[in-house]
Amino acid sequence: MTARALLVLEDGASFAGQPLGAAGDARTAHGEVVFSTAMTGYQEMLTDPSYAGQLLVLTYPLAGNYGINAEDVESKRIQVRGLVVREACDLPSHWRSGMTLHEYLASQDVVGISGVDTRAITRRLRRAGVMMGTITVDETVDEALARLRSLPPYGETDYVRQVTVDKPYDWPGEGKPKRHVVVMDTGLKYNILRLLRGRGCRVTAVPCDTSAEDILALKPDGIVFSPGPGDPALLDYAVATVKPLVGKVPVLGICLGHQLLGRAFGAKTFKLKFGHRGANHPVKDLRTGRVHITAQNHGYALDPDGLSGGIEVSQTHLNDGTVEGLWHPAEPLLSIQYHSEASPGPLENVYVFDRFIEMIEEAA
């Protein structure tokens, strides 16, 4: 008899399917249930630190069809707490594939569930908003719900400290670097480092609690504040690092880094009903009128009413009007809410890194 798995949401809804990934005692996971509309890139999504503490629902019905390879990872491990899919392919077809999706999840004791109506789950989250949930194999719905309701909500945990690097390191690459960029790791994806290194930079990643003084001691030509998970309102220590660096060297903020810059200039943040997660979000540049199709993964946004110090909103989301970019007319500073490094998603927005390099060259 095939084992049964359950996804139970905090509002009492339950969805029955088949176990995927981890076996034995590891077949239970809980977290904030979120959905992504990206049609490809499940391996990059699984390893994106911005999904820490979350159960990821893929709206595209088939996952695992091109397998798992050794190259398409965005961090040192799978970061999601659990994965929810309609169908998990057990016979992938791709020349780079080394294992199935099920084998990949099992190799890192990450639990999943397949055979559920992911679009019904998505509709529920869109109506009610994201909520806590649990994937379980050995419990009844009532038992799982009782356990779930005894756990802390997603917004009370600082997940940045769980995903940040332990100590500084340089990203390898060929050629002699011309400039030195320091990236504060609040949950960065490796493609940020790859793209900066490919643009002739020496790239050093540092932990999230590195002080401004220690960052400046590395003599950077530019500083990047990375994406990452969780509620930016919990990150006063990171905001305290951002403030003294503004005006010292060119600064780029991406996603969570964008929110930290906004907070450094007086803005507050708020939680979105169901977040922006996918590879097709339209963003308008207010200065050029151009619309960018962007990759996004965040559950919080900036409230522009509190912005001060001369910083201005440069881009907005065309679906809901939320702030998607900041710039400063007098300082070498810019930020974006979306993921310019993609992985997964469209690569047209790597222009942000080119603009950042131009800022560095102008400052030099």
C-alpha positions as CSV (number, residue, x, y, z in Angstrom):
1,M,0.0,0.0,0.0
2,T,1.4,3.4,-1.0
3,A,2.1,5.7,2.0
4,R,0.0,8.8,2.4
5,A,1.3,12.3,3.0
6,L,-0.6,15.3,4.1
7,L,-0.2,19.1,3.7
8,V,-2.2,20.7,6.5
9,L,-2.7,24.5,6.6
10,E,-3.2,26.6,9.8
11,D,-6.8,27.4,8.7
12,G,-7.6,23.7,8.9
13,A,-7.5,22.9,5.1
14,S,-5.7,19.6,4.3
15,F,-4.5,18.0,1.1
16,A,-3.6,14.4,0.7
17,G,-0.8,13.1,-1.6
18,Q,2.3,10.9,-1.8
19,P,5.5,11.3,0.2
20,L,8.4,12.8,-1.6
21,G,12.0,13.2,-0.5
22,A,13.0,12.4,3.1
23,A,12.0,9.2,4.8
24,G,11.7,8.0,8.4
25,D,11.8,10.5,11.2
26,A,12.5,13.4,8.8
27,R,9.1,13.1,7.1
28,T,7.6,16.1,8.9
29,A,8.3,19.8,8.1
30,H,6.6,23.0,8.9
31,G,6.9,26.6,7.7
32,E,5.1,29.4,5.9
33,V,3.4,28.1,2.8
34,V,4.2,30.2,-0.3
35,F,3.8,29.7,-4.0
36,S,6.0,30.5,-7.0
37,T,4.6,30.9,-10.5
38,A,8.0,30.2,-12.2
39,M,7.7,27.4,-14.8
40,T,11.3,26.2,-14.6
41,G,14.2,26.5,-12.2
42,Y,13.1,24.2,-9.3
43,Q,16.7,23.4,-8.4
44,E,17.6,27.1,-8.1
45,M,14.4,27.7,-6.1
46,L,15.1,24.9,-3.7
47,T,18.6,26.3,-3.0
48,D,17.6,30.0,-2.8
49,P,18.1,31.2,0.8
50,S,15.2,33.5,0.5
51,Y,13.0,30.5,0.9
52,A,14.4,29.6,4.3
53,G,11.6,28.7,6.8
54,Q,9.1,28.1,4.1
55,L,7.1,25.3,2.3
56,L,7.3,26.0,-1.4
57,V,4.3,25.3,-3.6
58,L,5.1,25.1,-7.4
59,T,2.1,26.2,-9.5
60,Y,3.6,24.6,-12.6
61,P,2.2,21.0,-12.5
62,L,5.4,19.1,-13.4
63,A,8.6,19.2,-11.4
64,G,11.8,17.2,-11.8
65,N,11.5,16.5,-15.6
66,Y,15.0,17.6,-16.3
67,G,16.5,16.2,-13.1
68,I,19.1,17.6,-10.8
69,N,22.7,18.5,-11.7
70,A,25.8,19.6,-9.8
71,E,26.0,23.1,-11.3
72,D,22.6,24.8,-10.9
73,V,22.7,25.4,-7.1
74,E,22.4,28.9,-5.6
75,S,23.7,28.1,-2.1
76,K,25.5,25.3,-0.2
77,R,22.3,23.3,0.6
78,I,18.5,23.0,0.0
79,Q,17.0,26.0,1.8
80,V,13.3,25.3,1.7
81,R,11.7,23.5,4.6
82,G,9.5,21.4,2.3
83,L,8.3,21.1,-1.3
84,V,4.8,20.7,-2.6
85,V,4.2,19.7,-6.3
86,R,1.4,18.3,-8.4
87,E,3.6,15.7,-10.1
88,A,7.2,14.7,-9.5
89,C,8.9,13.2,-12.5
90,D,10.8,10.0,-11.6
91,L,12.4,9.5,-15.0
92,P,14.1,12.8,-15.9
93,S,15.6,13.5,-19.3
94,H,18.6,15.8,-19.6
95,W,22.3,15.2,-20.3
96,R,23.4,17.0,-17.2
97,S,21.0,15.2,-14.8
98,G,22.6,13.2,-12.0
99,M,19.7,12.3,-9.9
100,T,15.9,12.7,-9.6
101,L,14.1,15.4,-7.6
102,H,13.0,12.8,-5.1
103,E,16.6,11.6,-4.6
104,Y,17.9,15.2,-4.2
105,L,15.4,16.0,-1.5
106,A,16.1,12.7,0.3
107,S,19.9,13.2,0.1
108,Q,19.4,16.3,2.4
109,D,16.5,15.1,4.5
110,V,14.1,17.5,3.0
111,V,10.5,16.4,3.0
112,G,8.0,16.9,0.1
113,I,4.6,15.9,-1.0
114,S,3.3,15.2,-4.6
115,G,0.0,14.4,-6.1
116,V,-1.9,17.4,-4.6
117,D,-3.8,20.1,-6.4
118,T,-1.2,22.9,-6.2
119,R,-3.5,25.3,-8.0
120,A,-6.2,24.9,-5.4
121,I,-3.6,25.5,-2.7
122,T,-2.5,28.7,-4.6
123,R,-6.0,30.0,-4.9
124,R,-6.5,29.5,-1.2
125,L,-3.3,31.4,-0.4
126,R,-4.3,34.2,-2.8
127,R,-7.6,34.6,-1.1
128,A,-6.5,34.3,2.5
129,G,-2.9,35.2,2.3
130,V,0.2,33.1,3.1
131,M,-0.1,31.0,6.3
132,M,1.8,28.4,8.3
133,G,1.5,24.8,7.2
134,T,3.0,21.4,7.8
135,I,3.8,18.3,5.7
136,T,3.4,15.1,7.6
137,V,3.2,11.4,7.0
138,D,2.5,9.8,10.3
139,E,-0.2,12.1,11.8
140,T,-3.8,12.7,11.4
141,V,-5.1,16.1,10.3
142,D,-6.1,17.0,13.8
143,E,-2.8,15.9,15.3
144,A,-0.9,17.9,12.6
145,L,-3.1,20.9,13.1
146,A,-2.6,20.9,16.9
147,R,1.2,20.7,16.5
148,L,1.2,23.4,13.9
149,R,-0.8,25.8,16.0
150,S,1.7,25.4,18.9
151,L,4.6,26.6,16.7
152,P,5.8,30.2,16.3
153,P,4.7,32.1,13.2
154,Y,7.1,32.7,10.4
155,G,7.6,36.5,11.1
156,E,9.1,35.9,14.6
157,T,12.3,34.2,13.5
158,D,15.5,35.9,12.1
159,Y,16.2,33.5,9.3
160,V,19.1,35.6,8.0
161,R,21.3,34.4,10.8
162,Q,20.5,30.8,9.8
163,V,21.5,31.2,6.2
164,T,24.4,33.7,6.3
165,V,28.0,32.6,5.7
166,D,30.1,31.7,8.8
167,K,33.2,33.7,7.8
168,P,34.4,35.9,4.9
169,Y,35.5,34.2,1.6
170,D,36.4,35.2,-1.9
171,W,34.6,33.9,-5.0
172,P,37.0,32.2,-7.4
173,G,37.4,33.2,-11.0
174,E,39.8,33.7,-13.9
175,G,41.7,36.9,-14.8
176,K,43.1,39.7,-12.6
177,P,40.3,41.6,-10.9
178,K,40.2,45.4,-11.4
179,R,37.9,46.3,-8.6
180,H,37.0,44.8,-5.2
181,V,33.3,44.3,-4.3
182,V,32.2,43.2,-0.8
183,V,28.8,41.4,-0.6
184,M,27.1,41.3,2.8
185,D,25.5,37.9,2.9
186,T,22.0,38.1,4.3
187,G,21.0,35.1,2.1
188,L,22.8,35.6,-1.2
189,K,22.5,33.5,-4.3
190,Y,25.8,32.3,-5.9
191,N,24.8,33.9,-9.2
192,I,25.3,37.4,-7.7
193,L,29.0,36.4,-7.1
194,R,29.3,34.8,-10.5
195,L,28.1,37.8,-12.3
196,L,30.2,40.3,-10.4
197,R,33.3,38.1,-10.8
198,G,32.6,37.8,-14.5
199,R,32.6,41.6,-14.7
200,G,36.2,41.8,-13.5
201,C,35.6,42.2,-9.8
202,R,37.3,40.5,-6.9
203,V,34.3,39.5,-4.8
204,T,34.3,38.9,-1.0
205,A,31.2,37.7,0.8
206,V,31.0,38.6,4.5
207,P,28.6,37.5,7.3
208,C,25.4,39.4,8.0
209,D,26.6,40.8,11.3
210,T,29.9,42.3,9.9
211,S,30.3,45.9,11.1
212,A,30.6,48.9,8.8
213,E,34.1,49.4,10.1
214,D,35.2,45.8,9.2
215,I,33.7,46.1,5.8
216,L,35.5,49.4,5.1
217,A,38.7,47.8,6.4
218,L,38.5,45.4,3.4
219,K,38.9,48.5,1.2
220,P,36.0,47.8,-1.1
221,D,35.4,49.8,-4.3
222,G,31.7,48.9,-4.0
223,I,29.3,47.2,-1.6
224,V,26.3,44.9,-2.3
225,F,23.6,44.1,0.2
226,S,22.2,40.7,-0.8
227,P,18.7,39.2,-0.9
228,G,17.5,37.0,2.0
229,P,14.7,35.6,4.0
230,G,12.3,36.8,6.7
231,D,11.0,40.0,8.0
232,P,13.3,43.0,7.5
233,A,11.9,44.6,10.7
234,L,13.9,42.1,12.7
235,L,17.2,43.3,11.1
236,D,18.1,46.4,13.1
237,Y,21.7,45.2,13.3
238,A,22.0,45.0,9.5
239,V,20.4,48.5,9.1
240,A,23.0,49.8,11.6
241,T,25.7,48.5,9.2
242,V,24.1,50.1,6.1
243,K,23.8,53.6,7.5
244,P,27.5,54.5,7.9
245,L,28.4,53.0,4.5
246,V,26.1,55.3,2.5
247,G,28.2,57.9,0.8
248,K,31.5,56.2,1.5
249,V,31.5,53.8,-1.5
250,P,29.0,52.9,-4.3
251,V,26.2,50.7,-2.9
252,L,23.8,48.3,-4.5
253,G,20.9,46.7,-2.6
254,I,19.0,43.6,-4.0
255,C,15.6,42.5,-2.6
256,L,16.2,42.3,1.2
257,G,19.2,44.6,0.6
258,H,16.8,47.0,-1.0
259,Q,14.6,46.9,2.0
260,L,17.6,47.5,4.4
261,L,18.6,50.5,2.4
262,G,15.0,51.8,2.6
263,R,15.0,51.3,6.3
264,A,18.3,53.2,6.6
265,F,16.6,56.1,4.9
266,G,13.6,56.1,7.3
267,A,11.1,53.8,5.6
268,K,9.2,51.0,7.3
269,T,8.3,47.7,5.7
270,F,5.0,45.8,5.6
271,K,4.0,42.2,4.8
272,L,2.4,41.5,1.5
273,K,-0.7,39.3,1.4
274,F,0.9,36.5,-0.6
275,G,4.2,38.0,-1.8
276,H,5.9,38.2,-5.1
277,R,7.5,34.9,-6.2
278,G,8.0,33.9,-9.8
279,A,9.8,34.9,-13.0
280,N,7.4,37.1,-14.8
281,H,6.7,40.2,-12.6
282,P,6.4,43.5,-14.5
283,V,8.3,46.4,-13.1
284,K,8.3,50.0,-14.5
285,D,11.3,52.3,-14.4
286,L,9.8,55.7,-13.6
287,R,12.7,57.6,-15.1
288,T,12.8,55.8,-18.5
289,G,9.3,54.4,-18.8
290,R,10.7,51.0,-19.6
291,V,9.0,47.9,-18.3
292,H,11.2,45.0,-17.1
293,I,10.0,41.4,-16.7
294,T,11.6,40.3,-13.5
295,A,12.3,37.4,-11.2
296,Q,11.1,38.0,-7.6
297,N,11.0,36.2,-4.3
298,H,9.9,38.3,-1.3
299,G,7.0,38.6,1.1
300,Y,7.6,42.1,2.4
301,A,7.8,45.5,0.8
302,L,8.8,49.1,1.5
303,D,6.4,51.8,2.6
304,P,7.7,54.9,0.7
305,D,6.0,57.4,2.9
306,G,8.8,57.4,5.4
307,L,11.7,57.9,3.0
308,S,13.9,60.8,3.7
309,G,17.4,62.1,3.1
310,G,16.9,62.7,-0.6
311,I,16.4,59.1,-1.8
312,E,13.7,58.6,-4.3
313,V,11.6,55.8,-5.7
314,S,12.8,54.8,-9.1
315,Q,10.7,51.7,-10.0
316,T,7.3,50.3,-9.1
317,H,5.5,47.0,-9.6
318,L,2.8,47.3,-12.2
319,N,0.5,44.7,-10.6
320,D,0.2,46.4,-7.2
321,G,2.2,49.6,-7.2
322,T,4.7,48.5,-4.6
323,V,8.2,50.0,-4.5
324,E,10.6,48.1,-6.7
325,G,13.6,50.4,-6.8
326,L,15.4,53.3,-5.1
327,W,18.0,55.8,-6.3
328,H,19.8,58.8,-4.9
329,P,20.5,61.9,-7.1
330,A,23.6,62.9,-5.1
331,E,25.0,59.6,-3.9
332,P,26.3,56.5,-5.7
333,L,23.4,54.3,-4.6
334,L,20.7,52.2,-6.2
335,S,18.5,49.3,-5.1
336,I,16.0,46.9,-6.7
337,Q,13.3,44.7,-5.1
338,Y,13.6,42.0,-7.7
339,H,16.4,39.5,-8.4
340,S,18.7,41.0,-11.0
341,E,20.7,37.7,-10.9
342,A,17.6,35.7,-11.9
343,S,18.4,32.0,-11.2
344,P,15.7,31.2,-12.1
345,G,14.2,33.8,-14.3
346,P,14.9,36.2,-17.2
347,L,18.5,37.4,-17.5
348,E,17.6,40.8,-19.0
349,N,18.0,42.5,-15.6
350,V,21.7,41.8,-15.2
351,Y,21.9,45.4,-16.5
352,V,21.8,46.4,-12.8
353,F,25.2,44.9,-12.3
354,D,26.5,46.9,-15.3
355,R,25.1,50.1,-13.8
356,F,26.7,49.3,-10.5
357,I,30.1,48.8,-12.1
358,E,29.6,52.1,-13.9
359,M,29.0,53.7,-10.5
360,I,32.2,52.2,-9.2
361,E,34.2,53.4,-12.2
362,E,32.8,56.9,-11.9
363,A,33.6,57.0,-8.1
364,A,37.2,55.8,-8.8
